[in-house]
Structure formats: structure tokens, C-alpha cells
Amino acid sequence: MDKHLERDFSRLGTLEPGSKVLRSLLIAGLSLAPNVLLADIGDAKTIASGLANPRGIAFAPNGALYVAEAGSGGPGPCIPSPVPMNGNRCYGETGAITEILPDGSLKRILTGLPSLALANGTVEGGVTDVAFLGTAAHVTMGWGGDPILRSGVGGKSALFGTLLHVTPAGTYKVVADIAAHEAALNPGGGNPDSNPYGALSLPGRRIVVDPGANALVEVLANGRTRTFAVPPPLPAIPAPREPVPTSVAEGPDGALYVGQLTSFPFWAGTSSVLRISSDGGSIETFASGFTAVVDLAFDTGGALYVLEVATGRSPPFPPPNPGLGNGRLLRKCPGASPTVLLTGLDFSSGVTIGPDDAAYLTNHGTSPTEGEVLRLPVAPCP
């Protein structure tokens, strides 16, 4: 993403809100980011930097901290972006799963994963999240667009749109093809579009959030997939909107909680966190009033952390700049309303709670060279 923010947003104003091209507007990656400034933000301290398009973040059971690096693309081949104004996205094998060592240095456990990036280095396809159950990780590989187009990229392009199982030694195998599930079933309707993003590893199954498909996909231990849930459509403001689920976390009650990005222009205060029963059979709104939710996490006391990635806009349409990239972290303590913990984030893409009860976030999530990890000390809920 580049510094020409106002120009790019003016071009976005010509696109139809709620269209499937815009369903993964943020998640696929657009050239909308401001200049990157590496610095502490409020009480949040930078503990690691030099990451390439960092997205999801998670702790392993042994306390080690891992980040999903989407990479920086490469020399090609190049294919058109699913967002026409962005031009081509070019292939390289620069994605990685990276351990953040205690001294802040980076140890790349797995390298050479496929990555698609725009000319400015912003990734529009590649590693998006990492989740743990035991010592092995599950890694989602984003795509963004019609799954059938993956075959035209070459190299390791068959990994786009999949869920990987990664060992501590850095070996991997494909567990399930999430994009193929969308191509075959298209549970959310519309044109086929898959972009696996958030993941949750549970005993005997994995839950993958596909914002491109507007659906959650369950992956069983044998690799079979089934549609776990399809979030309901959203009221028009004034044009039709889509829920665009991005993230999933297991709550203290065993239910699954899902964050919604919603579709462009990310109307302020119109995103919700959904509560989905553990079998996917019921969906209800757990909390609302958020904007462009990109990740969720629970702490050991049952508080829910909500990461937003835009300030959003208010009617009428077409709006000016919806503040895409201007993020904040909120917390909803049990029985209380959400409160803001941190503002001033720049395309922050992932949040997790550490064994020390602090919040850890990726930041500058659209920079090919200057992504970082922040640590925010958090007091317990009252």
C-alpha cells in the first residue's frame, strides 16, 4: 500500500458498496496505507519490527509468540488484482511463519510460502493467520477472488485458499482446500470468491473464516469440509451491505464469537460480534456498535478484545475517506459495555492475549518491510 491515500479513496468512491468485488476490500489488500512510522503507541510498546505484511498472531502452548507474515510478493508471474484499480499482483515465495524471540529478533520457522503483492509491496494473497492446538500450528492462506484463477499463477499457487498444518520443525501439509469449498458450494451466494482469513483450532476440527465467501467453514480431522455458518445479511445503508466475517474465537461458554468487517464504506458503529453455537446451529448478536472488526481474542477472565481497522463513515453515500487503516483496540468485560484500550493503530491485523495477560498486536500490517508487534499491558477487568 502506498502514501497516496486521498487519491485512492477518491477512486474507491466510484465502486458500488456491498459488491462482491468489495467483499474482501481490506482483507485482499488495497493501496490505501499512509506512511509507516515505527514508534510506541500510547502504553503499547514495540517489541519486534521488520516484518513483511504481518497479519495474524498467536501464542503456542509453550509460550512462544508467532506471527503470520504474508510476505512481499515477488517478480511474477503477475495476475490482475480482484480490485481493478490496483493493477497487477505479482507472485513470489516470500511468506513465512515467524517466531518472535524474547529479545525481539525474528526466527522464521517456515519460509517460502506463496505471496501475491502489488507493485508497492502490499500483499493481496498469502499467509493470513496462525492458530495452535498443541505444538503444531494451523495456517490460513488467503487468496481473494475466484478460486478457479489460482491455477494460472504457477509455483506453489495451489496453496492459496487452503489451510495448512505446520510442525515445529517447519514442515507443512495441506489439511483442506477452503477455496475449493467455495467453488463447489458458494454458501454465501454471489460470484465465487474465497479469501480464508481467521482460524480457530479445536479438538477434532478447525474453523476457518472466509470473508470472501461470507461464510465459516469447518474442517474435520480427516480434512473434509462443511459449511459451519453463514452470517445473516445486514440492513442496507442505503445500498445493500454484506457481513464479511473476519475472525473467530472460542468464548468461555464454549460458543464461537465472530467479528464482522462489513463491506465498504464500513459505516461507523455498524459492525457486530456474533455468537454462534458450537454446532453452528444458531447465530445471535453478542455485541454491536463496532466498526470494521478484523480480529477477536478472549482473556482468561472472559473479557473479549475487539480489534478494529477503520474509523468508518456516516451517511450519506458516497462518503469521503472511511478511515481505512486507522485502528483501535476495545475490550468488553463480562456484563459491561466495550471500552477503548488503544487508538492510533495502523492497519493492525491481529490480536492475541499472552500468558502474561498483556495484549499483543500486529501493526503496520500492509508494509512489506516495517511491520511490527506491539505489547499492551492490560489491567484486569473490575
C-alpha positions as CSV (number, residue, x, y, z in Angstrom):
1,M,0.0,0.0,0.0
2,D,1.3,3.5,-0.7
3,K,1.0,7.0,0.6
4,H,-1.5,8.3,-1.9
5,L,-4.4,7.9,0.5
6,E,-6.7,10.6,-0.6
7,R,-6.3,9.8,-4.3
8,D,-7.0,6.2,-3.8
9,F,-10.1,6.8,-1.7
10,S,-11.5,9.2,-4.3
11,R,-11.2,6.3,-6.8
12,L,-12.9,4.0,-4.3
13,G,-15.9,6.3,-4.4
14,T,-16.7,5.0,-7.9
15,L,-17.2,1.5,-6.7
16,E,-20.6,0.1,-5.6
17,P,-20.8,-0.5,-1.9
18,G,-21.7,-4.1,-1.0
19,S,-20.5,-5.5,-4.3
20,K,-18.7,-8.8,-4.1
21,V,-15.5,-7.2,-5.5
22,L,-15.5,-5.1,-2.3
23,R,-16.4,-8.0,0.0
24,S,-12.7,-8.6,0.7
25,L,-11.7,-5.0,0.1
26,L,-9.5,-4.7,3.1
27,I,-8.6,-8.4,3.5
28,A,-7.3,-8.7,0.0
29,G,-5.3,-5.6,0.5
30,L,-5.6,-2.2,-1.3
31,S,-3.1,0.5,-1.9
32,L,-4.5,2.8,0.8
33,A,-2.0,2.9,3.6
34,P,-0.4,6.0,4.9
35,N,3.4,6.3,5.5
36,V,4.7,3.9,8.1
37,L,6.1,5.3,11.3
38,L,7.7,2.9,13.7
39,A,7.1,4.1,17.3
40,D,5.4,3.1,20.5
41,I,1.7,3.9,20.6
42,G,0.5,5.1,24.0
43,D,1.1,2.4,26.6
44,A,1.8,-0.1,23.8
45,K,5.5,-0.8,23.2
46,T,7.1,-2.1,20.0
47,I,8.7,-5.5,20.8
48,A,9.6,-6.6,17.3
49,S,9.8,-5.0,13.9
50,G,11.0,-5.7,10.3
51,L,8.0,-8.0,9.5
52,A,6.6,-8.3,6.0
53,N,2.9,-7.6,5.9
54,P,2.2,-9.2,9.3
55,R,-1.3,-10.4,9.8
56,G,-2.4,-13.0,12.4
57,I,-0.6,-13.5,15.7
58,A,-0.8,-16.3,18.3
59,F,1.0,-17.9,21.3
60,A,1.9,-21.6,21.2
61,P,1.2,-23.7,24.3
62,N,4.9,-23.4,25.3
63,G,4.6,-19.6,25.4
64,A,6.4,-18.8,22.1
65,L,4.8,-16.0,20.1
66,Y,4.2,-16.5,16.3
67,V,3.2,-14.1,13.5
68,A,1.8,-14.9,10.1
69,E,3.9,-12.9,7.6
70,A,2.0,-12.5,4.3
71,G,5.4,-11.7,2.6
72,S,6.1,-9.2,-0.2
73,G,5.2,-11.0,-3.4
74,G,7.9,-11.3,-6.0
75,P,8.9,-10.9,-9.6
76,G,5.9,-12.8,-11.0
77,P,4.1,-14.2,-12.8
78,C,1.6,-11.4,-12.3
79,I,-2.2,-11.5,-12.5
80,P,-4.8,-8.8,-12.2
81,S,-5.9,-7.8,-8.7
82,P,-9.6,-8.6,-7.9
83,V,-9.9,-4.8,-7.3
84,P,-9.4,-3.4,-10.8
85,M,-7.9,0.0,-9.7
86,N,-5.0,-1.9,-8.0
87,G,-3.4,-3.2,-11.3
88,N,-1.5,-6.4,-11.1
89,R,-0.4,-8.5,-8.1
90,C,2.8,-10.4,-8.6
91,Y,3.9,-13.8,-7.3
92,G,6.8,-14.6,-5.1
93,E,7.5,-17.2,-2.3
94,T,8.2,-14.7,0.5
95,G,5.5,-15.6,3.0
96,A,6.6,-17.0,6.4
97,I,5.6,-18.2,9.9
98,T,7.8,-16.3,12.3
99,E,8.6,-16.7,15.9
100,I,9.2,-13.5,17.9
101,L,12.1,-14.3,20.3
102,P,12.3,-12.7,23.7
103,D,14.9,-10.2,22.6
104,G,12.6,-9.0,19.7
105,S,14.6,-10.8,17.0
106,L,12.8,-12.8,14.3
107,K,13.2,-16.6,13.8
108,R,11.4,-17.7,10.6
109,I,10.2,-21.2,11.3
110,L,8.7,-21.7,7.8
111,T,9.6,-19.7,4.7
112,G,8.9,-19.9,1.0
113,L,5.2,-19.7,1.2
114,P,3.4,-18.1,-1.8
115,S,2.7,-14.4,-1.7
116,L,0.9,-12.1,-4.2
117,A,1.7,-8.4,-3.9
118,L,1.0,-5.1,-5.6
119,A,3.8,-3.0,-7.0
120,N,4.2,-1.2,-3.7
121,G,4.7,-4.5,-1.8
122,T,1.2,-4.7,-0.2
123,V,0.1,-8.3,-0.2
124,E,-3.2,-9.4,-1.8
125,G,-2.8,-13.1,-1.3
126,G,-0.7,-15.2,1.1
127,V,-0.4,-16.2,4.8
128,T,-3.2,-14.6,6.9
129,D,-3.4,-16.3,10.3
130,V,-1.8,-18.9,12.6
131,A,-3.7,-20.9,15.3
132,F,-2.5,-23.5,17.7
133,L,-3.8,-26.7,19.2
134,G,-0.9,-28.4,20.8
135,T,2.6,-27.8,19.4
136,A,1.5,-27.8,15.7
137,A,0.1,-24.7,14.0
138,H,-2.7,-24.3,11.5
139,V,-2.1,-21.6,9.0
140,T,-4.6,-20.0,6.6
141,M,-3.6,-19.0,3.1
142,G,-5.5,-16.1,1.7
143,W,-6.4,-15.7,-2.0
144,G,-9.0,-13.0,-2.9
145,G,-11.1,-13.7,-6.0
146,D,-12.5,-16.7,-8.0
147,P,-10.8,-19.9,-6.8
148,I,-10.5,-21.2,-10.4
149,L,-8.0,-18.5,-11.2
150,R,-5.4,-19.9,-8.8
151,S,-4.2,-22.4,-11.4
152,G,-2.9,-19.6,-13.6
153,V,-0.3,-18.3,-11.2
154,G,2.1,-21.3,-11.1
155,G,4.7,-22.2,-8.5
156,K,3.0,-23.0,-5.2
157,S,-0.2,-21.3,-6.1
158,A,-2.2,-24.3,-5.2
159,L,-1.6,-23.3,-1.6
160,F,-3.6,-20.1,-1.9
161,G,-7.0,-20.5,-0.3
162,T,-6.0,-23.5,1.8
163,L,-5.5,-24.5,5.5
164,L,-2.0,-25.8,6.3
165,H,-0.8,-27.9,9.2
166,V,2.7,-26.8,10.2
167,T,5.0,-28.6,12.5
168,P,7.5,-27.0,14.9
169,A,10.3,-28.1,12.5
170,G,8.7,-26.1,9.7
171,T,7.3,-28.8,7.6
172,Y,3.8,-28.5,6.3
173,K,1.0,-30.2,4.5
174,V,-2.4,-29.1,3.2
175,V,-5.2,-30.0,5.5
176,A,-8.1,-28.7,3.5
177,D,-8.8,-26.5,0.4
178,I,-11.2,-23.8,1.6
179,A,-11.3,-22.1,-1.8
180,A,-12.4,-25.3,-3.4
181,H,-15.3,-25.5,-0.9
182,E,-16.4,-22.0,-2.0
183,A,-16.1,-23.0,-5.7
184,A,-18.2,-26.1,-5.2
185,L,-20.8,-24.8,-2.8
186,N,-20.7,-21.0,-2.7
187,P,-22.6,-20.9,0.6
188,G,-22.8,-17.1,0.8
189,G,-24.1,-16.7,-2.8
190,G,-23.0,-14.3,-5.5
191,N,-19.9,-14.7,-7.6
192,P,-17.4,-17.3,-6.4
193,D,-14.9,-15.5,-4.1
194,S,-12.6,-17.0,-1.5
195,N,-10.1,-15.4,0.9
196,P,-9.5,-17.6,4.0
197,Y,-8.5,-15.3,6.9
198,G,-9.1,-16.1,10.6
199,A,-8.7,-19.6,12.0
200,L,-9.5,-21.4,15.3
201,S,-8.1,-24.8,16.1
202,L,-10.3,-27.0,18.3
203,P,-10.2,-30.7,19.2
204,G,-11.2,-32.8,16.2
205,R,-11.9,-29.8,13.9
206,R,-10.8,-26.4,12.7
207,I,-12.9,-23.4,12.0
208,V,-11.8,-21.1,9.1
209,V,-13.4,-17.7,8.4
210,D,-13.7,-16.9,4.7
211,P,-14.7,-13.3,4.3
212,G,-14.6,-13.6,0.5
213,A,-17.2,-16.4,0.8
214,N,-19.1,-14.6,3.6
215,A,-19.0,-17.9,5.5
216,L,-17.3,-20.0,8.1
217,V,-16.0,-23.4,7.1
218,E,-15.5,-26.4,9.4
219,V,-12.6,-28.7,8.7
220,L,-12.8,-32.1,10.3
221,A,-9.9,-34.2,11.4
222,N,-10.0,-36.2,8.1
223,G,-9.8,-33.0,6.0
224,R,-13.5,-33.0,5.0
225,T,-15.1,-29.6,4.9
226,R,-18.6,-28.4,5.6
227,T,-20.2,-25.0,5.8
228,F,-20.3,-24.2,9.5
229,A,-22.3,-21.0,9.4
230,V,-23.3,-18.1,7.1
231,P,-23.9,-14.8,8.9
232,P,-27.2,-13.2,8.0
233,P,-27.3,-10.2,5.6
234,L,-27.1,-6.7,7.0
235,P,-29.6,-3.8,6.6
236,A,-28.9,-1.5,3.7
237,I,-27.4,2.0,4.4
238,P,-28.6,2.9,1.8
239,A,-27.2,0.3,-0.5
240,P,-27.0,-3.5,0.3
241,R,-24.2,-4.5,2.7
242,E,-22.5,-7.8,3.5
243,P,-21.4,-9.1,6.9
244,V,-17.8,-10.0,5.8
245,P,-16.8,-12.2,8.8
246,T,-13.1,-12.0,9.5
247,S,-12.3,-13.5,12.8
248,V,-13.4,-16.3,15.2
249,A,-12.6,-17.0,18.9
250,E,-13.9,-19.6,21.4
251,G,-15.7,-18.0,24.3
252,P,-15.6,-19.1,27.9
253,D,-19.1,-20.6,27.4
254,G,-17.9,-22.8,24.5
255,A,-19.7,-20.8,21.8
256,L,-17.8,-19.3,18.9
257,Y,-17.6,-15.5,18.6
258,V,-17.2,-14.0,15.1
259,G,-16.2,-10.4,14.2
260,Q,-17.6,-8.7,11.1
261,L,-15.7,-6.3,8.9
262,T,-18.9,-5.4,6.9
263,S,-18.5,-4.1,3.3
264,F,-17.2,-0.8,2.1
265,P,-17.5,2.0,3.2
266,F,-17.5,0.4,6.7
267,W,-20.3,2.6,8.2
268,A,-19.2,3.7,11.7
269,G,-20.7,1.7,14.5
270,T,-22.5,-0.9,12.3
271,S,-20.2,-3.9,12.9
272,S,-21.2,-6.6,15.4
273,V,-19.7,-9.6,17.2
274,L,-21.8,-12.6,16.6
275,R,-22.3,-15.6,19.0
276,I,-22.6,-18.9,17.1
277,S,-23.4,-22.1,19.0
278,S,-20.7,-24.7,19.0
279,D,-22.5,-26.8,16.4
280,G,-23.2,-23.8,14.1
281,G,-27.0,-24.2,14.6
282,S,-27.8,-20.8,16.0
283,I,-26.5,-17.3,15.4
284,E,-27.2,-14.2,17.5
285,T,-25.7,-10.8,18.0
286,F,-23.5,-10.7,21.1
287,A,-22.3,-7.1,21.0
288,S,-22.7,-4.3,18.5
289,G,-21.6,-0.7,17.8
290,F,-18.2,-1.6,16.5
291,T,-16.6,-0.6,13.2
292,A,-14.7,-2.8,10.7
293,V,-13.7,-5.6,13.1
294,V,-10.7,-7.6,11.9
295,D,-9.8,-9.8,14.9
296,L,-11.0,-11.0,18.3
297,A,-9.5,-12.6,21.4
298,F,-10.6,-13.6,24.9
299,D,-8.6,-13.4,28.0
300,T,-8.6,-15.9,30.9
301,G,-11.2,-13.7,32.8
302,G,-13.7,-13.9,29.9
303,A,-13.2,-10.4,28.6
304,L,-13.5,-10.0,24.8
305,Y,-10.9,-7.9,22.9
306,V,-12.1,-6.4,19.6
307,L,-9.6,-5.1,17.0
308,E,-11.0,-2.5,14.5
309,V,-9.2,-1.4,11.3
310,A,-11.2,1.7,10.2
311,T,-12.9,4.6,11.8
312,G,-15.8,4.2,9.3
313,R,-18.2,6.7,7.8
314,S,-21.6,8.1,8.4
315,P,-24.4,8.6,5.7
316,P,-24.9,9.9,3.1
317,F,-23.2,7.9,0.4
318,P,-20.8,8.3,-1.3
319,P,-18.7,9.2,1.7
320,P,-15.2,10.6,1.8
321,N,-12.3,8.6,3.2
322,P,-13.7,6.0,5.6
323,G,-10.5,6.0,7.7
324,L,-9.4,2.6,6.5
325,G,-6.3,1.6,8.4
326,N,-6.9,3.8,11.4
327,G,-7.4,1.1,14.0
328,R,-8.2,0.8,17.7
329,L,-8.4,-2.0,20.3
330,L,-11.5,-2.3,22.5
331,R,-12.3,-4.6,25.4
332,K,-15.7,-5.8,26.6
333,C,-15.5,-7.0,30.2
334,P,-18.2,-9.5,31.2
335,G,-21.5,-7.7,31.8
336,A,-20.1,-4.3,30.8
337,S,-20.1,-2.1,27.7
338,P,-17.0,-2.0,25.4
339,T,-14.2,0.4,26.3
340,V,-11.4,1.7,24.2
341,L,-7.9,0.5,25.2
342,L,-5.7,1.8,22.4
343,T,-6.0,4.1,19.4
344,G,-3.7,5.2,16.7
345,L,-3.0,1.8,15.2
346,D,-2.0,1.5,11.5
347,F,-3.6,-1.5,9.7
348,S,-3.3,-3.6,12.8
349,S,-4.4,-7.1,11.7
350,G,-4.2,-9.4,14.6
351,V,-4.6,-9.5,18.4
352,T,-3.9,-12.2,21.0
353,I,-3.6,-12.3,24.8
354,G,-0.3,-13.6,26.2
355,P,0.4,-15.8,29.2
356,D,1.3,-12.5,31.0
357,D,-2.3,-11.3,30.3
358,A,-1.0,-8.5,28.1
359,A,-2.4,-7.8,24.6
360,Y,-0.1,-8.4,21.7
361,L,-1.0,-6.9,18.3
362,T,0.5,-6.8,14.8
363,N,0.8,-3.3,13.4
364,H,1.7,-1.8,10.0
365,G,0.1,-4.9,8.6
366,T,0.3,-3.6,5.0
367,S,4.0,-2.8,5.0
368,P,6.4,-5.2,3.2
369,T,9.4,-4.2,5.4
370,E,8.2,-2.4,8.5
371,G,5.5,-4.5,10.1
372,E,5.8,-4.7,13.9
373,V,4.4,-6.4,17.0
374,L,3.1,-4.3,19.9
375,R,2.7,-5.3,23.6
376,L,0.0,-3.5,25.6
377,P,-0.2,-4.1,29.4
378,V,-3.8,-4.5,30.4
379,A,-5.2,-4.3,33.9
380,P,-7.8,-6.9,34.9
381,C,-11.5,-6.1,34.4
382,P,-13.0,-4.5,37.5
